[in-house]
Amino acid sequence: HPPTMADSASASSTTNAASATAASDQSKPKRSPSDFLKTVLGRRIVVKLNSGTEYRGVLASLDGYLNIAMEQTEEYVEGQLKAKYGDCFIRGNNVLYISSQKK
């Protein structure tokens, strides 16, 4: 049958509802791991290794393999401070997680 005004009005309201949903989804931007790493560059972080050892310091740089360069680094084993390093490089395949450190 030929389209009527009612048909186009309902199609229009469906389109508006879909765009309203899309707009509400855009109000909360999804953060990717890459976004997180960009925000913590130059800030204090905690890096936990697969072995359980933690390194706390300032994230100087990292690459796509999660190789990490840190400054003002402290090494913690079982929660106890074991060593302090000026600069530190951690190979990415040893990293369990990276988190931002509270001040």
C-alpha positions in Angstrom: 0.0 0.0 0.0 1.2 3.6 -0.5 2.8 5.3 2.5 0.5 7.5 4.5 1.3 10.3 6.9 0.8 8.0 9.8 3.4 5.6 8.4 6.0 8.3 8.0 5.3 9.7 11.5 5.8 6.3 13.1 9.0 5.7 11.1 10.2 9.2 12.2 9.5 8.5 15.9 11.4 5.2 15.7 14.3 7.0 14.1 14.2 9.7 16.8 14.1 7.1 19.6 17.1 5.3 18.1 19.1 8.6 17.8 18.1 9.5 21.3 19.5 6.2 22.5 22.7 6.7 20.5 23.0 10.2 22.0 22.7 8.9 25.6 25.3 6.2 24.9 27.7 9.0 23.7 27.3 11.0 26.9 29.4 8.3 28.7 32.4 7.8 26.5 33.9 4.3 26.8 37.5 4.3 27.9 39.9 1.9 26.3 43.1 0.6 27.9 45.0 2.9 25.6 43.0 5.9 26.8 43.8 4.9 30.4 47.5 4.6 29.7 47.6 8.0 28.0 46.0 9.6 31.1 48.5 8.1 33.5 51.6 8.9 31.4 53.8 11.1 33.7 51.8 10.1 36.8 52.4 7.7 39.6 51.4 4.1 38.9 51.6 0.6 40.4 52.8 -2.2 38.1 52.2 -5.7 39.4 54.3 -8.5 37.9 53.2 -12.1 37.4 55.6 -13.0 40.2 53.6 -10.8 42.6 56.3 -8.2 42.9 55.0 -4.6 42.7 56.8 -1.6 41.3 55.6 1.9 42.2 56.8 5.0 40.5 56.2 7.6 37.7 55.3 6.2 34.3 57.9 7.7 31.9 56.9 5.7 28.7 55.6 2.5 27.4 55.1 0.7 24.1 52.6 -1.6 22.4 54.2 -4.6 24.1 53.6 -3.0 27.5 57.4 -2.6 28.0 57.4 0.1 30.7 60.0 2.7 31.6 59.5 4.2 35.1 61.2 6.9 37.2 61.5 7.2 41.0 60.7 3.5 41.3 60.2 1.5 44.5 60.2 -2.3 44.5 57.8 -4.1 46.9 57.9 -7.8 47.6 55.0 -9.1 49.7 54.1 -5.6 50.6 57.5 -4.7 52.0 59.8 -2.1 50.4 62.8 -4.0 49.1 64.7 -1.4 46.9 64.5 2.0 45.4 65.7 2.7 41.8 66.1 5.9 39.9 65.0 4.5 36.6 63.5 1.1 35.9 62.6 -0.8 32.8 60.1 -3.7 32.9 59.6 -6.1 30.1 55.9 -6.2 29.1 55.5 -10.0 29.2 56.0 -9.9 33.0 53.2 -7.4 33.6 50.1 -8.7 35.3 48.5 -5.2 35.6 49.1 -1.5 35.7 47.0 0.8 37.9 47.1 4.4 38.8 48.4 5.1 42.3 46.6 7.2 44.8 48.7 10.1 46.2 
